[in-house]
Structures are given as structure tokens and as C-alpha cells.
Amino acid sequence: MSKRIILGVNISARTQAVPNVQTVLTQFGCNIRTRLGLHEATDGSCAPGGLLILDTYGDEATVGKLASALEAIEGVEVRKMEFERQN
């Protein structure tokens, strides 16, 4: 069995952290199957924070490096979900 690993990435200061987050996501681009970005937006207002959901691909060590690289960015918090699956 292998694991499917989903990373939840909470970005508290989106405008400051995003350039560094984007650099990490580009670096690990081949290890991200799906990327979903969420933030609150209304007429005349855009929330300072945001949430990324990453469906990852690759071995656990590489996904761990991705998570660590994101967590090293100020204002970024990462949580991991793991699901067992049949090959």
C-alpha cells in the first residue's frame, strides 16, 4: 500500500508570503498533482490570509521536504492528511 498525502497550507499574511510560497511550489511542481487556493473575497475587500490545498505526488521524504520548505516561510502553517490506498 502507498499513501496519498494532502497538505493544507494556511497563509496568514498572503501578500507578504506568496512570492516565497510560489517559489517553493515551483521548485516542487512535479510533486503536486492538484493545487487549490482559497481566500475570502467580497466587493472592495480581499482577506489578508488564504488556504492552499495540495494533493501531492512522490515519496514521503520528498513530500516532507516540500512541507518543511513551506513551513520555513514566515506566516505559513502546514498540516498533513494521509490516506492509505491500494496500488
N, C-alpha and C positions, 0 to 999 in steps of 0.2 A: 504494500500500500504506500501511496505517497500522500503528501499533504498539500492542500490548497491553502495558501496564506493570503489573507486580506489585510491590508494596512489601512487604518483610519488615521489621518493626519490632520490634527487641529492646528490651525494657524491663527494666532491671536492678533498679530499685527500684520495683516495681509500685505499692505503696500510696502512695508519695510522688508519683510521676509521673502516675498515672492521671487525676486531675482535670484537669490541663493537657492530657494526651493527648486526653481526651474532648472538651474544648473545641475542639481543632483538628479532630477528626473530625466534630464537629457543624458547624463552620464550612465544611468541605469535603464535607459529606454528599452533595451531588448529584454529586460526583466519585468516589464509592465504590460500585462495583457489589456487591461481596461483602466481608464482613469476618469473619475467623475468628480467634478468640482462643484461645491455648493456654497452659496453665501446669500445673505438676506439683501434684497434689493427692492426698493419701492420708488415711487416718484420723488425725485430730489434727494434720495438717500441711498447710500450703499454702505453696508456694515463693514467695520474695520477687520473683522475676522472671517474665517472661512474654513471649510472642511473638504478634504480630499479623501476619496476612497480609491484605493489602488488594489486591483486584482493582480497579484504578482505571478511571475513565472521564473523557474530556476531552483537551484538547490537552496536549502535553508541558510547556508553560510552566506551566500550572495544576497539573499533577501535580508538577512541580518545586517549586512554591510549597508544596504540601502536604508534600512530603518535607522541605523546608527548615524549615518550621514545626515539624514533629515533631522534627527533629534539634536544634533550638534548646532543647529541653526537656532539662534535666539528667537523665542516666541513660537516655537514649533514643538508640539507634543505628538507622539506616535503611540498607537495601541494596535495590537496584533490579534487577529482571529485566525484560528487554524481549524481546518476541516479535513478529516481522513477521507480518502477516496480510493476506489479500486482503479488499478491501471488497466 
